[in-house]
Amino acid sequence: MPMGWITTEAFCFGTIMEIAMESSFHGVIAFALMAGMLVIGSLLRKNIPVLRNSLVPASIVGGLLGFVLLSLDLIPGFGSGDFTGLTFHFFTLSFMSLCLTSSSGDKSLSGGSIVRGGLWLTIIWTISLGIQGVLGYGVIAVYDKVTGSNISAFLGAIITHGFTQGPGQALTYGNIWEQEYGIANAAQVGMIYASLGFLMAFLVGVPWAKRVIARGQNLNKKSSIDGDFLSGFYPAGNKPETGRMVTHSANMDSLAWHLGLLAIAYVLTHLWLLSVRDLVAGFTPWGLNLSVLFSHNMFFVHGLGVCVLMRLLVDKLGFARHVDNDTLKRITGSSVDFMVVGTLMSIQFAVLYALLTPILLVTLVITLATLFGCWWMGRLSGKLGHERSLTAFGCCCGSTGTGLLLLRMLDSDFSTSVAKELAFFNLAIVLANIHVLYIFAPIAPSLSPATYLLAFGGTALVALAVVPVLMGKLKLAVPRATVKETIQ
């Protein structure tokens, strides 16, 4: 065999390997860009007074910076789509790690039953889902009548999917409405609402959180407005310790151990979905496509269940000493930071100038209605009412991750029970709203106005009727005076 042929073959193989290796860096560099935006956002927050005094989280500053750079094509080779998958997985990790964390040992930070607290959040979200759909539909209908326009009322109704569910669901339903029912620009308008909802969550939520902290109304007093809170960094002599080693460093690092536990949960969830997906393929009881419920788009829901079961098993077998809560909280907090940066960097604003006025009108009405509803309902929920109100507002304007980030302002280390309630809430909202999310929402434009309003408005009314039941349980669980003080 000629030596030249061997050399040429080796050269070609080496070139192929080099190309393959280079291509593997794209996802890693996308993650590195997100991490870099977090660092830059932290430094900007620390050194720019207006950002420091307004308590804007570094993840938002960095995410907005990344969004601007991507929009101006100043990051060659990368687009918003490169960050969508990473955002999804960090969102999933944030809640799976939270479910592996045991409850706080400080009973003073507990709001009572996690299930009951989660039900309060579920009821608030369900009412918002229905009311936002009805109000959005109504605002466009009135706008058409006043101005003589001929805009589809469903371009207002889709705001509920952009606000309560985020960009992913707004895009999903928008595409279905466009392709199947001819609602022009539904996907683009849905994405605009999702982006505006995210913005409203922080424009309103951050000052709200600042007001609660300033008045000392948050239960976790570790979250207070001091110099460290404002700058976002701890001074050299006042750095708190967090996390304990559960594995000997000669064996493996403790952080790697905890990431390994999450990895096992990830694999188990993946295998579960693969096995069940084949079983339910083609099975559509009452017109419900079960394949959607068991697709990887719903990975985080199934992942939460797997982690809850894993935590129960860990406690039952007496292995809790091998799991450190503070380490898991750091994983949760870091995942939230990356998720927020990724969300902002993965959104494209497709501004429709012709629809700008009605879109802003719908957004204003929905934001005000959601703000009042979350504030009022959260206050009725009892202890941790302020935390639930702010968290619910974030969830109903942006996403569950937005709610978690706002909660972290009032509960810096997720020591209250609201974080666990939020994990339960993610499972409960799917069950409570399965008829809306998977039956009525996809076919909404085919429904008559009366049927649509009944489906969404009726769901909100049924959820509202449950409130007295939850308040009745509250009165049995705590002294009458406490209830009276909470409501006042």
N, C-alpha and C positions, 0 to 999 in steps of 0.2 A: 504494500500500500504506500503510495507516494507521500513523502513527508509534507509536501505543500498542501495536500488534501486534508491531512490531519490538522495542520495549522489553520487552514480556512474553516474547518468544522469547529475547532476550538474557539476561533474568533467569533463565529456566528452564534455559538452557544453562549459565549460570554456576553455578546451584545443583547441576546434575548433575555438573559438573566438580569442584565443591567436595566433594561426597559421594564421588566416585571417588577424589579425592586423599586424603581423610580415611581411606578404607578401605585405601589402600595403606600407611598408617602402622602397621597392626596388627602385621605381621611385623617391621617395623623396631623398633617399641617392644618386642616380645618379645625381640629380640636385645639391645636396650638394657637391658632388665631383667636379662638374663643377665650382661651386662658390669658392670652396677651391683652385682649380687650378688658378683662377683669382687672389686670394689673394697672393698665392705663386709667381705667375708670376709678380705681381706688386712689391713685395719685391725684387725679383731677378733683375728686371729691374732697381730698384732704387740703388742697392748696387753693381752690376757688371758693371764696366766701359764700357766694349765692348757693352753690351746690352743698356746701358744708352746713349752712344754716337751715336749708330746706330739708335736710336729712335724706336726700335722694340716694338710694343704695348704689353702690359701685356697679352692680350688675346692670342696672338701668342705664347709667352713664356710659359704661363700656358697650352695652348692646346698641344704644342709639348711635354711638360713634361708629361701630361696625356697620350698622345699617346705612349710614351716610356714605362711608367709604365704598361699600358694595354698590350703592345706587349710583355713585359717580364713577364706577369702574376703576377705582384706585387700588383694588386688590386683584391683580391679573390672574386669570385662571380659576377664579372662584365666583360663584353666584349664590343667591339666597338658598337655592335648592340643596347646596352642599351641607347646610346646617340643620335641615329639617329632621333627618334621621337621628342625628346626635341629640337634638332637643327632645325627641320622643323618648330616647333611652334614658336620658338624665331625669326626665319627668318620672319615668317608671322606677328608676333607682331610688329617687327621693322618697317614694312611698313604700317601696319594698323594704328599704332599710329602716323606715319608721315603724313598720309592722314587726320587725325583728327586735325592736327596742321594748324593754319591759316598762311598765308604768312607773311614774316617778314615785320615789319613796316618801316625798313630802306631801302628805295628805292635804295640807293647806292649799296646794296648787291644783287640787282636783276639783272638777265641777260636778262631781257625782258620777252617775252611770255614764260610761262612754257611749253605750247604745242610745240612751236618752238624749245625750248631747248631740250625737250624730244624727238622730232623728230630727232635732231642731234644725240643724244645718240642711238636712234633706228637705224638710218642709219649706224652708225659706227659698231654697233653690228651685223647688218644684213650682211654687207660687210665681217666682220670677220668670221661669221658663214660659208659663202660660200667659202671664200678664204682658211680658215683653212682646210676645207674638201678637197678641190682640191689639196692644197699643201701637205697635209698629204698623200693622195692617190699617188701623184706624187713622193714623196720622197721614199716611199717603192717600187714603180715600178722601179725607177732608181737603188735603192739599190739591188733589185733582179737581174737586168740586169748586174750590175757591179760585184757582188759577186757570181752570179750563184745560189742564194738562191731561195726558192719557197714560200716566205711569202705572204699571202694574202694582197693585197693593202688596203683592208678595215681595216686591223690592223693599218694602218696609217690614214685612213679616219676618224676613230672613235675618233680621237683626238679633232675634232671640238665639239663633244658632251661632252667630258671631260673638255675642256677648257671653252667654252662659256656657258655650261649648268651645269657642275658640276658632282659630283659622282653619284647622283640619276639617271640622264638621261643617263650617260655613262653606268651604270649598266643595266638600262632598255633596251636600244638598243643593248648592248652587249649580253644580254641574248637572245633576239629575234634573233640576227644574229647567235648565237651559235646553238640554238635549232631548228630554222626554216631553216637555210641556211648552217649550218655546218662550220661556221668560228670559228675554234678552238681558245680557250682562249680569245675571243673577250671581254667578260665581265671583265676578269682580266686585260687585257691590257687597257681597257677603264678606269678602276679604277686607274691604274698607271698613265695614262695621267692626270686624274683629280687631283691626288695628286701632280704631278709635276707642273701642271698649277697653283695650289694654291701656291706652293712654289715659282714659278717664279713671281707671282703677287707681292709677298712681297720682294723677293730678288732684283727685279728691281724697284718696286713701292715705297718702303720706301726711298731709296736714291734719287729717283726722287722727291718725296715730300719734302725731306730735302733740295734739291737744289732750288726748287721753293720758299720755305719759306725763305731760306737764302738770296735770291735775292729780296725778298719782292714782288714777282709777284702774290701772292694769294690775293684775294680781302678782305677777312675777316682778319683784322690785329690782331684780338684776338689770332690767331694762329701764334705765333712767337717763335723762338728758344731762350728761356731764361732758367734760372735755374729751374723754375717750369716745363717747357716743358721737360727738360732733365730728371729730377728725377721722374716725373710722380706724384708728390705730391705737394700740396700747403703748404707753411709755416704757422705757427699758426696765424701770424698777417696779412695774405694776402689771406684769404679764400673768394672767391666770393660768393655772395648770388645768389641762383637760385630758381625760382618757387615761386608762391604766393598762399596762402590759398584761396580757393573759397568756402569752407564749414566751418562752425563753428565746432571747435574740440568737443564741447559738443554734436554735431549731428553725425558727422562722419569725419574721417580724409580725407583731400583733395586728398591724393594719392589713397586712397580706392575709392573715387568718380571717378577719372579718369580711374582707372583699371576697375571700373564698366561699364563705357562707352564703353571701349574696349570689355568687356565681352558681352554686348548687341550686339555689332557688330559681335562678334564671333558666338553667337547663331543665329542671323538673317542669317548670311552666311551659317551656317550649315543647317538651315531649308530650305533655298533657294535651296541648292544643293540636299537635299533629295527630294524635290518636283519636281525639274526639271529632276533629274536623271530618275525617273519613266516615265516621259513624252517622253524622247528621247531614252529610252531603245530599242535597236534593229533598230533604225533609222540610216541608213548609207548613206546619200546622197553623190554621186560621190565617194563612197568607204571610206568616212570619218566617223570614229566611234565617234559620238557626245558624247557617254557615257564617253569617255576619257576626253573631254573638261569640262564635268560637274561632274567629280569625285573629291573626296576629295584630290587627288594629286594636283589639281589645286586650292586648297582652297585659297591660298594667292591672286590669280588673282581676284577671286570673292570678297574676303574680301576687297581688295583695292577699288573696285567699291562701296561696301556697305558703307565704311568709307567716301568716297568722297561725296556720297549722304547724309550721316549723317551730314557732315560738312556744306554742302549747307543748310540743314534744320536748323541746329543750327544758322547759320548766318541769314537766312531768318526770323526766329522767334524771333530774338533778344536775343538769349540765349548765345551769345559769351562771355558775362561777367562771365558766369559760367564755362568756360573752360580756363585753364591756359596753354599757349603755352610752357613755360619753363618746366612745369611738364611733358607734353607729350614728349618733347625733351629728358628728362632724361629717360623716359621709352624706347624711341627709342634707345638711346645710350646704355643703359643697355642690351637691347635685342640683339644689335649687338655684344657686348662683349660676352654674353653667346652663341650666335650663332657661333662665330668664334672658341671658345673653344670646343663646341660640334662638330663642323665640323671636327676639327683635331682629336678629340678623337673617332670619329665614322668611320674614314678611316683606312683600313687595306692595307698595301703595300704588294701585292703578287708579289714579284720580279721574273720575268721570265728571268733567266740569259741568256738563248739562244737568247732572243730578246732584250737584254739590249742595244746593239749598235744601231740597227735601231730605237729603242724607243727614245734614247737620240738624235739621228740625227733629227728625226721628231720634237721633243720638241724644239731643238735649232732653227731650221728653222722657226717654227710657232711662237716662242716667239719673234724673231727678226722682223718678218713680222708684227705681232700684235703691237709691240712697235712702229714701224715706222708709221703704219696706224693710230693708236690712237693719236699719237703725231701730225701728219699732219692734220688729220680731225678735231681734237679738236681745233687746232689753227685757223682753218678756221671758227669755229663756232662763233667767236666774243668775246664779253665780257664774262668772266668766262671760257675762252678757256682752261686755265691751269687746272682748276678744272674739266672740262668735259673730258679733255685728260686723266688725271690720273684715274678718276672714270671709264671711258670706258675701260681703260687697265685692271683695276681690274675685271670688269664684263666679259671681253673677255678672261681672263686667269683663273679666279677662279669661281666666282659666283656674283650675284648682291650684296650679303652681303660683299664680298671682296671689291667690288667697293665702297660700303658705308663706309667701314672701312678706305680705303685710302682717301676718300673724307674728313673724319673727321680729318685727319691730316692737311689738308689745310683749313678746315672750322669746327673748333672745336665744335661749338654749332649748326651746321646745319642752320646758319642764311642766307646763300645764297640760291638762288632759285634752285640750282642744285639738292638738296635732293628731292624737289618736282618734278623736272624733271625726276628724277630716278624712282619715283613712277609711273608717267605717262608712262615712258619707259617700265615698266614691263607689262603693258597692251598692249602697241603698238607692242612690238616684237612678241607677240603671234599672233596678227592679221596680221602683215606684213609677218610672216614666217610660217603661218599655213600650207601651201602647203608642205614646207620642213619638218617641225617637225612632222606632223601627216600623211603625205602621202608618201613622198619619203624616209625619214630617216628609218622608220621601214622596208621597203622592199628594201633598198639600194643594198644589195648583189645580188638581183635578176635582177638588171638593168644592161644593157650593159655599158662598160666604157664610151662610148660617151654620153649615156643618163644620167648617174650619173654626169659626169662633166658638162653637160649642165644644169641640175637641180640646182646644187650648184653654179657653176660658173656663170650661167645666172642670178641667184638671186642676186649675188654680183654685177654684172654689172648693173642690173636695179637699185639697190640701189645707186650705184655710179652715175648714170645718174640723180638722184634726187638732188645731191649736188649743181649743179648750180642754181637750183630753190630755195633752201634754202639760198644760197648766194645772190641771187637777192632780196629776201625779206629782207635780212640783210642790203643791200645797201640802201633800201628805208627807213629803220627804224632808221639808225644812219648816222652821217656825213661821207662823203667820206674819210676824213683824218683818222677817227677812224678805218675804215675798213682797210686802207692801213697800219696803225701802227700795227693792230692786226695780219695781215698776215705776216708782216715783223718780 
